[in-house]
Amino acid sequence: MLVPVACSGNHKLLFKTLMKTSIPQTRRRFIQASAAAAAAAASAIQPAQSAEPAAAAKTSRTIQTDVLVCGGGCAGSAAALAAARAGAKVLLVEKAPFAGGIITSVGLPYFDGIAHISTNRIVVRGIALELLSKSGVCAPDAKTVAKHNPTIPNTFEFKLLLDRLFQEHKGNLTVLFNSFVCDVRSSGGRIQSVTVANKDGLVTVQAKTVIDCTGDADVAAWAGAPFEQNAEVQPLTLHFRIGNVQNVPGIGGQCRTALVEAQKRGELPFYYGPGVMFMYGKNEIYVHGVRVPCNPTDAADLSRAEMQGRADAHAMFRAWKKDVPAFAESYFLEAYPWIGVRESRRIIGQHVLSEDDLMKSRRFDDAIATGCWYLDLHPNKTVVGSANDFDPKKVQPEPYDIPYRSLVPQKIGNLLVAGRCHSATRGAHASTRVTVTAMAMGEAAGTAAAMALNEKTEVAALDGVKVREALTKKNAGPFTDA
Ligand SMILES: Cc1cc2nc3c(=O)[nH]c(=O)nc-3n(C[C@H](O)[C@H](O)[C@H](O)COP(=O)(O)OP(=O)(O)OC[C@H]3O[C@@H](n4cnc5c(N)ncnc54)[C@H](O)[C@@H]3O)c2cc1C
């Protein structure tokens, strides 16, 4: 039937006009009446030919907050929780429809950096340990973990955990998912506003402090803070899973041979590993062997890498299905939504953490976190076997300090940068970039933002020693020696 029951303004008008115009006796009269009514309605709602076309309704609004956290990944989730728990009014903005960053969008379950590699002594507590224990991996007050690089059992449940923790603070923590930070206005050494694109349109956010946890230092770079990015950065990786694989002895070697052959046939440009792990289920493998060279801060190149990552993942699956008997009945389960970026921009902050700082385990008065991962630098080439060019033991530092000043950019007073885009040399960053170390930096940044609010000062002017003390009071911060 012609009668629309729902509900744009135009449809309502047509419906009312139809009802008023006639109650038709015959089908023919009804159709005539309907056509006349539709024409009347249309002429009532169409703009004149010469008028400008009516723009779709777009909200243009301004949000004011104490702390704006950009990016809800490892660092950003911890930053938002820390600032909200310290009483600040916080807005967290994340481009994905969920939080967790690499863990949830690239499907990476590792909590690397939580513990010393040889003793398994926990060196990061606070929110990172809370997340690990609430994922059921260890006790909340654990001093050691069973493995130095524990994994959480389920990355979907990690999304739920973060949702729940955010909702516990809904009085002063607002989360905007599907929201992309797309512009920054700065003047007078401060960020004046950040623009976010989402379903509301363009939203202007004015914050006393901004914490950049985008991984790519989008905010810092667009605000004019100095940064660097190597011409060649570590390769990008799309993680994927294959179901119904038989876990038979020697499967790793067979997978490796199949990839060597696939590459010879020209089906696979690069790979490493094979990076095949029975991680989540008895007959299900999780693969981290894709390797795509890319400039991740170039939108077109990133799009090319997403397509290449998908093509390579499926080429690996096909090669195994063809050549490895254990894959005979297997099926491609899923690839995670995004290809993972290991490295892009790094800010040049008040202190640039160096390989020397790490390898000598240099101590800083303003230490706000402890790192302990090795210098984990993936090359842009096929590596059969280990993921790295070098022996990790030769670049394995003892637990080391991360100073507050490595989160503080130059030139912008109300900005902190936490996670894999903080201030470090490329070599040091190869260690500090891991998940738990990023969470520890995020917690420190969130704590500092709330302190700056209370002290009515800028985060850049805060004494890092006091930030350390505030973290220590809540059993967070550095545990380099403890
Ligand atoms: C393939 C791969 C494998 C890795 N393997 C390991 C490993 O085994 N163990 C380990 O510990 N670490 C590993 N890492 C490193 C580690 O996962 C990351 O470096 C770590 O997650 C960094 O945390 P982060 O918070 O800085 O970044 P992320 O966790 O990436 O979070 C950044 C967040 O910001 C959001 N964002 C970005 N730009 C915008 C924007 N403009 N607007 C709004 N939101 C935005 C993103 O969607 C994301 O949620 C790996 C990384 C990759 C890519």
PDBQT file of the ligand as one rigid body, heavy atoms in Angstrom, charges set to zero:
ROOT
HETATM    1  C1  LIG A 501      51.343  -6.334  14.745  1.00  0.00    +0.000 C 
HETATM    2  C2  LIG A 501      51.797  -5.907  16.089  1.00  0.00    +0.000 A 
HETATM    3  C3  LIG A 501      52.274  -6.850  16.966  1.00  0.00    +0.000 A 
HETATM    4  C4  LIG A 501      52.672  -6.457  18.227  1.00  0.00    +0.000 A 
HETATM    5  N1  LIG A 501      53.097  -7.405  19.091  1.00  0.00    +0.000 NA
HETATM    6  C5  LIG A 501      53.269  -7.077  20.378  1.00  0.00    +0.000 A 
HETATM    7  C6  LIG A 501      53.472  -8.065  21.355  1.00  0.00    +0.000 A 
HETATM    8  O1  LIG A 501      53.556  -9.257  21.058  1.00  0.00    +0.000 OA
HETATM    9  N2  LIG A 501      53.546  -7.669  22.646  1.00  0.00    +0.000 N 
HETATM   10  C7  LIG A 501      53.410  -6.368  23.023  1.00  0.00    +0.000 A 
HETATM   11  O2  LIG A 501      53.391  -6.059  24.215  1.00  0.00    +0.000 OA
HETATM   12  N3  LIG A 501      53.287  -5.398  22.108  1.00  0.00    +0.000 NA
HETATM   13  C8  LIG A 501      53.190  -5.729  20.805  1.00  0.00    +0.000 A 
HETATM   14  N4  LIG A 501      52.984  -4.757  19.882  1.00  0.00    +0.000 N 
HETATM   15  C9  LIG A 501      53.118  -3.344  20.289  1.00  0.00    +0.000 C 
HETATM   16  C10 LIG A 501      51.944  -2.800  21.046  1.00  0.00    +0.000 C 
HETATM   17  O3  LIG A 501      50.781  -3.513  20.777  1.00  0.00    +0.000 OA
HETATM   18  C11 LIG A 501      51.662  -1.329  20.785  1.00  0.00    +0.000 C 
HETATM   19  O4  LIG A 501      52.817  -0.611  20.552  1.00  0.00    +0.000 OA
HETATM   20  C12 LIG A 501      50.896  -0.763  21.958  1.00  0.00    +0.000 C 
HETATM   21  O5  LIG A 501      49.584  -1.210  21.846  1.00  0.00    +0.000 OA
HETATM   22  C13 LIG A 501      50.979   0.720  22.032  1.00  0.00    +0.000 C 
HETATM   23  O6  LIG A 501      49.904   1.223  22.801  1.00  0.00    +0.000 OA
HETATM   24  P1  LIG A 501      49.282   2.622  22.418  1.00  0.00    +0.000 P 
HETATM   25  O7  LIG A 501      48.224   2.887  23.404  1.00  0.00    +0.000 OA
HETATM   26  O8  LIG A 501      50.363   3.598  22.233  1.00  0.00    +0.000 OA
HETATM   27  O9  LIG A 501      48.665   2.381  20.983  1.00  0.00    +0.000 OA
HETATM   28  P2  LIG A 501      47.343   1.592  20.576  1.00  0.00    +0.000 P 
HETATM   29  O10 LIG A 501      47.089   0.451  21.499  1.00  0.00    +0.000 OA
HETATM   30  O11 LIG A 501      47.501   1.319  19.130  1.00  0.00    +0.000 OA
HETATM   31  O12 LIG A 501      46.200   2.665  20.782  1.00  0.00    +0.000 OA
HETATM   32  C14 LIG A 501      46.051   3.804  19.967  1.00  0.00    +0.000 C 
HETATM   33  C15 LIG A 501      44.555   4.097  19.889  1.00  0.00    +0.000 C 
HETATM   34  O13 LIG A 501      44.329   5.359  19.314  1.00  0.00    +0.000 OA
HETATM   35  C16 LIG A 501      43.267   5.267  18.390  1.00  0.00    +0.000 C 
HETATM   36  N5  LIG A 501      43.472   6.344  17.427  1.00  0.00    +0.000 N 
HETATM   37  C17 LIG A 501      44.508   6.521  16.595  1.00  0.00    +0.000 A 
HETATM   38  N6  LIG A 501      44.386   7.657  15.912  1.00  0.00    +0.000 NA
HETATM   39  C18 LIG A 501      43.224   8.224  16.319  1.00  0.00    +0.000 A 
HETATM   40  C19 LIG A 501      42.559   9.431  15.984  1.00  0.00    +0.000 A 
HETATM   41  N7  LIG A 501      43.085  10.300  15.099  1.00  0.00    +0.000 N 
HETATM   42  N8  LIG A 501      41.375   9.699  16.574  1.00  0.00    +0.000 NA
HETATM   43  C20 LIG A 501      40.840   8.832  17.491  1.00  0.00    +0.000 A 
HETATM   44  N9  LIG A 501      41.437   7.681  17.842  1.00  0.00    +0.000 NA
HETATM   45  C21 LIG A 501      42.634   7.387  17.279  1.00  0.00    +0.000 A 
HETATM   46  C22 LIG A 501      43.403   3.882  17.813  1.00  0.00    +0.000 C 
HETATM   47  O14 LIG A 501      42.201   3.414  17.240  1.00  0.00    +0.000 OA
HETATM   48  C23 LIG A 501      43.826   3.080  19.035  1.00  0.00    +0.000 C 
HETATM   49  O15 LIG A 501      42.723   2.559  19.742  1.00  0.00    +0.000 OA
HETATM   50  C24 LIG A 501      52.615  -5.105  18.605  1.00  0.00    +0.000 A 
HETATM   51  C25 LIG A 501      52.147  -4.156  17.712  1.00  0.00    +0.000 A 
HETATM   52  C26 LIG A 501      51.740  -4.554  16.466  1.00  0.00    +0.000 A 
HETATM   53  C27 LIG A 501      51.228  -3.535  15.531  1.00  0.00    +0.000 C 
ENDROOT
TORSDOF 0
